[in-house]
């Protein structure tokens, strides 16, 4: 049971760090898939 909880906790930490790191690096889908002719609100 401890291994399952540790694995779930590791998944949460890794996914949160990846989300934050990719957004800070400018790799969001909004920034990558929009051009100059696309108007985003």
CHARMM internal coordinates of N, CA and C (Angstrom, degrees):
IC EDIT
DIST 1 N 1 CA 1.4490
DIST 1 CA 1 C 1.5212
ANGL 1 N 1 CA 1 C 111.40
DIST 1 C 2 N 1.3351
ANGL 1 CA 1 C 2 N 116.29
DIHE 1 N 1 CA 1 C 2 N -37.19
DIST 2 N 2 CA 1.4613
ANGL 1 C 2 N 2 CA 119.82
DIHE 1 CA 1 C 2 N 2 CA 178.62
DIST 2 CA 2 C 1.5282
ANGL 2 N 2 CA 2 C 111.12
DIHE 1 C 2 N 2 CA 2 C -63.85
DIST 2 C 3 N 1.3246
ANGL 2 CA 2 C 3 N 117.00
DIHE 2 N 2 CA 2 C 3 N -35.69
DIST 3 N 3 CA 1.4613
ANGL 2 C 3 N 3 CA 120.49
DIHE 2 CA 2 C 3 N 3 CA -179.14
DIST 3 CA 3 C 1.5280
ANGL 3 N 3 CA 3 C 111.04
DIHE 2 C 3 N 3 CA 3 C -67.48
DIST 3 C 4 N 1.3124
ANGL 3 CA 3 C 4 N 117.26
DIHE 3 N 3 CA 3 C 4 N -38.06
DIST 4 N 4 CA 1.4694
ANGL 3 C 4 N 4 CA 120.74
DIHE 3 CA 3 C 4 N 4 CA 179.00
DIST 4 CA 4 C 1.5234
ANGL 4 N 4 CA 4 C 110.20
DIHE 3 C 4 N 4 CA 4 C -66.44
DIST 4 C 5 N 1.3181
ANGL 4 CA 4 C 5 N 117.33
DIHE 4 N 4 CA 4 C 5 N -44.68
DIST 5 N 5 CA 1.4604
ANGL 4 C 5 N 5 CA 121.19
DIHE 4 CA 4 C 5 N 5 CA 179.93
DIST 5 CA 5 C 1.5254
ANGL 5 N 5 CA 5 C 110.14
DIHE 4 C 5 N 5 CA 5 C -65.67
DIST 5 C 6 N 1.3227
ANGL 5 CA 5 C 6 N 117.57
DIHE 5 N 5 CA 5 C 6 N -40.23
DIST 6 N 6 CA 1.4621
ANGL 5 C 6 N 6 CA 120.67
DIHE 5 CA 5 C 6 N 6 CA 177.86
DIST 6 CA 6 C 1.5272
ANGL 6 N 6 CA 6 C 110.78
DIHE 5 C 6 N 6 CA 6 C -65.35
DIST 6 C 7 N 1.3162
ANGL 6 CA 6 C 7 N 117.28
DIHE 6 N 6 CA 6 C 7 N -38.28
DIST 7 N 7 CA 1.4593
ANGL 6 C 7 N 7 CA 120.70
DIHE 6 CA 6 C 7 N 7 CA 178.22
DIST 7 CA 7 C 1.5167
ANGL 7 N 7 CA 7 C 112.26
DIHE 6 C 7 N 7 CA 7 C -66.60
DIST 7 C 8 N 1.3193
ANGL 7 CA 7 C 8 N 116.96
DIHE 7 N 7 CA 7 C 8 N -41.88
DIST 8 N 8 CA 1.4653
ANGL 7 C 8 N 8 CA 120.80
DIHE 7 CA 7 C 8 N 8 CA 177.74
DIST 8 CA 8 C 1.5241
ANGL 8 N 8 CA 8 C 110.21
DIHE 7 C 8 N 8 CA 8 C -65.29
DIST 8 C 9 N 1.3127
ANGL 8 CA 8 C 9 N 117.24
DIHE 8 N 8 CA 8 C 9 N -41.31
DIST 9 N 9 CA 1.4627
ANGL 8 C 9 N 9 CA 120.87
DIHE 8 CA 8 C 9 N 9 CA 178.05
DIST 9 CA 9 C 1.5258
ANGL 9 N 9 CA 9 C 110.75
DIHE 8 C 9 N 9 CA 9 C -63.37
DIST 9 C 10 N 1.3316
ANGL 9 CA 9 C 10 N 117.34
DIHE 9 N 9 CA 9 C 10 N -39.82
DIST 10 N 10 CA 1.4644
ANGL 9 C 10 N 10 CA 120.69
DIHE 9 CA 9 C 10 N 10 CA 178.68
DIST 10 CA 10 C 1.5248
ANGL 10 N 10 CA 10 C 111.33
DIHE 9 C 10 N 10 CA 10 C -65.86
DIST 10 C 11 N 1.3281
ANGL 10 CA 10 C 11 N 117.30
DIHE 10 N 10 CA 10 C 11 N -39.48
DIST 11 N 11 CA 1.4633
ANGL 10 C 11 N 11 CA 120.86
DIHE 10 CA 10 C 11 N 11 CA 177.63
DIST 11 CA 11 C 1.5229
ANGL 11 N 11 CA 11 C 110.42
DIHE 10 C 11 N 11 CA 11 C -62.34
DIST 11 C 12 N 1.3230
ANGL 11 CA 11 C 12 N 117.10
DIHE 11 N 11 CA 11 C 12 N -42.37
DIST 12 N 12 CA 1.4603
ANGL 11 C 12 N 12 CA 120.89
DIHE 11 CA 11 C 12 N 12 CA 179.70
DIST 12 CA 12 C 1.5232
ANGL 12 N 12 CA 12 C 111.03
DIHE 11 C 12 N 12 CA 12 C -64.22
DIST 12 C 13 N 1.3179
ANGL 12 CA 12 C 13 N 117.41
DIHE 12 N 12 CA 12 C 13 N -43.91
DIST 13 N 13 CA 1.4604
ANGL 12 C 13 N 13 CA 120.97
DIHE 12 CA 12 C 13 N 13 CA -179.00
DIST 13 CA 13 C 1.5192
ANGL 13 N 13 CA 13 C 111.15
DIHE 12 C 13 N 13 CA 13 C -66.46
DIST 13 C 14 N 1.3266
ANGL 13 CA 13 C 14 N 117.87
DIHE 13 N 13 CA 13 C 14 N -44.50
DIST 14 N 14 CA 1.4612
ANGL 13 C 14 N 14 CA 121.15
DIHE 13 CA 13 C 14 N 14 CA -178.85
DIST 14 CA 14 C 1.5177
ANGL 14 N 14 CA 14 C 111.08
DIHE 13 C 14 N 14 CA 14 C -66.30
DIST 14 C 15 N 1.3249
ANGL 14 CA 14 C 15 N 117.94
DIHE 14 N 14 CA 14 C 15 N -41.81
DIST 15 N 15 CA 1.4619
ANGL 14 C 15 N 15 CA 119.50
DIHE 14 CA 14 C 15 N 15 CA -178.85
DIST 15 CA 15 C 1.5242
ANGL 15 N 15 CA 15 C 111.32
DIHE 14 C 15 N 15 CA 15 C -69.41
DIST 15 C 16 N 1.3170
ANGL 15 CA 15 C 16 N 118.57
DIHE 15 N 15 CA 15 C 16 N -37.62
DIST 16 N 16 CA 1.4593
ANGL 15 C 16 N 16 CA 120.72
DIHE 15 CA 15 C 16 N 16 CA 177.28
DIST 16 CA 16 C 1.5270
ANGL 16 N 16 CA 16 C 110.93
DIHE 15 C 16 N 16 CA 16 C -66.51
DIST 16 C 17 N 1.3148
ANGL 16 CA 16 C 17 N 117.36
DIHE 16 N 16 CA 16 C 17 N -41.20
DIST 17 N 17 CA 1.4636
ANGL 16 C 17 N 17 CA 120.59
DIHE 16 CA 16 C 17 N 17 CA 178.60
DIST 17 CA 17 C 1.5270
ANGL 17 N 17 CA 17 C 111.08
DIHE 16 C 17 N 17 CA 17 C -66.45
DIST 17 C 18 N 1.3132
ANGL 17 CA 17 C 18 N 117.90
DIHE 17 N 17 CA 17 C 18 N -38.87
DIST 18 N 18 CA 1.4665
ANGL 17 C 18 N 18 CA 121.01
DIHE 17 CA 17 C 18 N 18 CA 178.47
DIST 18 CA 18 C 1.5167
ANGL 18 N 18 CA 18 C 110.86
DIHE 17 C 18 N 18 CA 18 C -67.09
DIST 18 C 19 N 1.3434
ANGL 18 CA 18 C 19 N 117.62
DIHE 18 N 18 CA 18 C 19 N -42.44
DIST 19 N 19 CA 1.4609
ANGL 18 C 19 N 19 CA 121.20
DIHE 18 CA 18 C 19 N 19 CA 178.47
DIST 19 CA 19 C 1.5213
ANGL 19 N 19 CA 19 C 110.57
DIHE 18 C 19 N 19 CA 19 C -60.78
DIST 19 C 20 N 1.3157
ANGL 19 CA 19 C 20 N 117.13
DIHE 19 N 19 CA 19 C 20 N -47.45
DIST 20 N 20 CA 1.4581
ANGL 19 C 20 N 20 CA 121.11
DIHE 19 CA 19 C 20 N 20 CA -178.81
DIST 20 CA 20 C 1.5289
ANGL 20 N 20 CA 20 C 111.02
DIHE 19 C 20 N 20 CA 20 C -66.84
DIST 20 C 21 N 1.3145
ANGL 20 CA 20 C 21 N 117.25
DIHE 20 N 20 CA 20 C 21 N -44.20
DIST 21 N 21 CA 1.4578
ANGL 20 C 21 N 21 CA 120.70
DIHE 20 CA 20 C 21 N 21 CA -178.49
DIST 21 CA 21 C 1.5197
ANGL 21 N 21 CA 21 C 112.82
DIHE 20 C 21 N 21 CA 21 C -65.08
DIST 21 C 22 N 1.3282
ANGL 21 CA 21 C 22 N 117.48
DIHE 21 N 21 CA 21 C 22 N -42.74
DIST 22 N 22 CA 1.4624
ANGL 21 C 22 N 22 CA 120.09
DIHE 21 CA 21 C 22 N 22 CA 179.73
DIST 22 CA 22 C 1.5221
ANGL 22 N 22 CA 22 C 111.81
DIHE 21 C 22 N 22 CA 22 C -68.28
DIST 22 C 23 N 1.3181
ANGL 22 CA 22 C 23 N 118.11
DIHE 22 N 22 CA 22 C 23 N -36.36
DIST 23 N 23 CA 1.4622
ANGL 22 C 23 N 23 CA 119.96
DIHE 22 CA 22 C 23 N 23 CA 176.69
DIST 23 CA 23 C 1.5233
ANGL 23 N 23 CA 23 C 111.37
DIHE 22 C 23 N 23 CA 23 C -67.32
DIST 23 C 24 N 1.2996
ANGL 23 CA 23 C 24 N 117.99
DIHE 23 N 23 CA 23 C 24 N -38.53
DIST 24 N 24 CA 1.4564
ANGL 23 C 24 N 24 CA 120.96
DIHE 23 CA 23 C 24 N 24 CA 178.99
DIST 24 CA 24 C 1.5286
ANGL 24 N 24 CA 24 C 111.80
DIHE 23 C 24 N 24 CA 24 C -70.80
DIST 24 C 25 N 1.3192
ANGL 24 CA 24 C 25 N 117.19
DIHE 24 N 24 CA 24 C 25 N -29.77
DIST 25 N 25 CA 1.4667
ANGL 24 C 25 N 25 CA 121.33
DIHE 24 CA 24 C 25 N 25 CA -179.58
DIST 25 CA 25 C 1.5249
ANGL 25 N 25 CA 25 C 112.25
DIHE 24 C 25 N 25 CA 25 C -82.91
DIST 25 C 26 N 1.3283
ANGL 25 CA 25 C 26 N 117.85
DIHE 25 N 25 CA 25 C 26 N -7.43
DIST 26 N 26 CA 1.4566
ANGL 25 C 26 N 26 CA 120.94
DIHE 25 CA 25 C 26 N 26 CA 178.68
DIST 26 CA 26 C 1.5090
ANGL 26 N 26 CA 26 C 113.98
DIHE 25 C 26 N 26 CA 26 C 86.51
DIST 26 C 27 N 1.3089
ANGL 26 CA 26 C 27 N 117.99
DIHE 26 N 26 CA 26 C 27 N 24.84
DIST 27 N 27 CA 1.4527
ANGL 26 C 27 N 27 CA 121.81
DIHE 26 CA 26 C 27 N 27 CA -179.29
DIST 27 CA 27 C 1.5293
ANGL 27 N 27 CA 27 C 112.88
DIHE 26 C 27 N 27 CA 27 C -102.41
DIST 27 C 28 N 1.3373
ANGL 27 CA 27 C 28 N 117.50
DIHE 27 N 27 CA 27 C 28 N 26.77
DIST 28 N 28 CA 1.4574
ANGL 27 C 28 N 28 CA 118.79
DIHE 27 CA 27 C 28 N 28 CA 177.78
DIST 28 CA 28 C 1.5195
ANGL 28 N 28 CA 28 C 109.41
DIHE 27 C 28 N 28 CA 28 C -74.52
DIST 28 C 29 N 1.3143
ANGL 28 CA 28 C 29 N 117.37
DIHE 28 N 28 CA 28 C 29 N 153.46
DIST 29 N 29 CA 1.4624
ANGL 28 C 29 N 29 CA 120.74
DIHE 28 CA 28 C 29 N 29 CA -178.51
DIST 29 CA 29 C 1.5225
ANGL 29 N 29 CA 29 C 111.25
DIHE 28 C 29 N 29 CA 29 C -65.49
DIST 29 C 30 N 1.3078
ANGL 29 CA 29 C 30 N 117.36
DIHE 29 N 29 CA 29 C 30 N -28.98
DIST 30 N 30 CA 1.4600
ANGL 29 C 30 N 30 CA 120.74
DIHE 29 CA 29 C 30 N 30 CA 177.96
DIST 30 CA 30 C 1.5281
ANGL 30 N 30 CA 30 C 110.56
DIHE 29 C 30 N 30 CA 30 C -65.26
DIST 30 C 31 N 1.3052
ANGL 30 CA 30 C 31 N 117.80
DIHE 30 N 30 CA 30 C 31 N -40.92
DIST 31 N 31 CA 1.4565
ANGL 30 C 31 N 31 CA 120.66
DIHE 30 CA 30 C 31 N 31 CA -178.99
DIST 31 CA 31 C 1.5227
ANGL 31 N 31 CA 31 C 112.12
DIHE 30 C 31 N 31 CA 31 C -77.03
DIST 31 C 32 N 1.3283
ANGL 31 CA 31 C 32 N 117.28
DIHE 31 N 31 CA 31 C 32 N -32.17
DIST 32 N 32 CA 1.4609
ANGL 31 C 32 N 32 CA 119.94
DIHE 31 CA 31 C 32 N 32 CA -177.02
DIST 32 CA 32 C 1.5211
ANGL 32 N 32 CA 32 C 113.08
DIHE 31 C 32 N 32 CA 32 C -80.67
DIST 32 C 33 N 1.3290
ANGL 32 CA 32 C 33 N 118.15
DIHE 32 N 32 CA 32 C 33 N -32.76
DIST 33 N 33 CA 1.4620
ANGL 32 C 33 N 33 CA 121.12
DIHE 32 CA 32 C 33 N 33 CA -173.22
DIST 33 CA 33 C 1.5024
ANGL 33 N 33 CA 33 C 114.10
DIHE 32 C 33 N 33 CA 33 C -100.25
DIST 33 C 34 N 1.3103
ANGL 33 CA 33 C 34 N 119.51
DIHE 33 N 33 CA 33 C 34 N 5.82
DIST 34 N 34 CA 1.4595
ANGL 33 C 34 N 34 CA 120.92
DIHE 33 CA 33 C 34 N 34 CA 179.38
DIST 34 CA 34 C 1.5210
ANGL 34 N 34 CA 34 C 109.62
DIHE 33 C 34 N 34 CA 34 C -110.26
DIST 34 C 35 N 1.3135
ANGL 34 CA 34 C 35 N 114.53
DIHE 34 N 34 CA 34 C 35 N 142.05
DIST 35 N 35 CA 1.4561
ANGL 34 C 35 N 35 CA 120.45
DIHE 34 CA 34 C 35 N 35 CA 177.49
DIST 35 CA 35 C 1.5138
ANGL 35 N 35 CA 35 C 110.13
DIHE 34 C 35 N 35 CA 35 C -110.64
DIST 35 C 36 N 1.3213
ANGL 35 CA 35 C 36 N 116.39
DIHE 35 N 35 CA 35 C 36 N -169.08
DIST 36 N 36 CA 1.4498
ANGL 35 C 36 N 36 CA 120.75
DIHE 35 CA 35 C 36 N 36 CA -179.46
DIST 36 CA 36 C 1.5298
ANGL 36 N 36 CA 36 C 111.92
DIHE 35 C 36 N 36 CA 36 C -70.16
DIST 36 C 37 N 1.3218
ANGL 36 CA 36 C 37 N 118.57
DIHE 36 N 36 CA 36 C 37 N -24.50
DIST 37 N 37 CA 1.4559
ANGL 36 C 37 N 37 CA 122.36
DIHE 36 CA 36 C 37 N 37 CA -177.10
DIST 37 CA 37 C 1.5250
ANGL 37 N 37 CA 37 C 113.42
DIHE 36 C 37 N 37 CA 37 C -91.47
DIST 37 C 38 N 1.3230
ANGL 37 CA 37 C 38 N 117.17
DIHE 37 N 37 CA 37 C 38 N 6.16
DIST 38 N 38 CA 1.4666
ANGL 37 C 38 N 38 CA 121.29
DIHE 37 CA 37 C 38 N 38 CA -179.46
DIST 38 CA 38 C 1.5053
ANGL 38 N 38 CA 38 C 108.19
DIHE 37 C 38 N 38 CA 38 C -104.33
DIST 38 C 39 N 1.3119
ANGL 38 CA 38 C 39 N 115.81
DIHE 38 N 38 CA 38 C 39 N 129.15
DIST 39 N 39 CA 1.4592
ANGL 38 C 39 N 39 CA 120.90
DIHE 38 CA 38 C 39 N 39 CA 179.80
DIST 39 CA 39 C 1.5238
ANGL 39 N 39 CA 39 C 108.76
DIHE 38 C 39 N 39 CA 39 C -102.27
DIST 39 C 40 N 1.3243
ANGL 39 CA 39 C 40 N 116.74
DIHE 39 N 39 CA 39 C 40 N 116.89
DIST 40 N 40 CA 1.4511
ANGL 39 C 40 N 40 CA 121.60
DIHE 39 CA 39 C 40 N 40 CA 179.11
DIST 40 CA 40 C 1.5120
ANGL 40 N 40 CA 40 C 108.83
DIHE 39 C 40 N 40 CA 40 C -113.04
DIST 40 C 41 N 1.3147
ANGL 40 CA 40 C 41 N 117.17
DIHE 40 N 40 CA 40 C 41 N 133.66
DIST 41 N 41 CA 1.4620
ANGL 40 C 41 N 41 CA 120.87
DIHE 40 CA 40 C 41 N 41 CA -179.91
DIST 41 CA 41 C 1.4980
ANGL 41 N 41 CA 41 C 111.76
DIHE 40 C 41 N 41 CA 41 C -92.49
END
COOR INIT
IC SEED 1 N 1 CA 1 C
IC BUILD
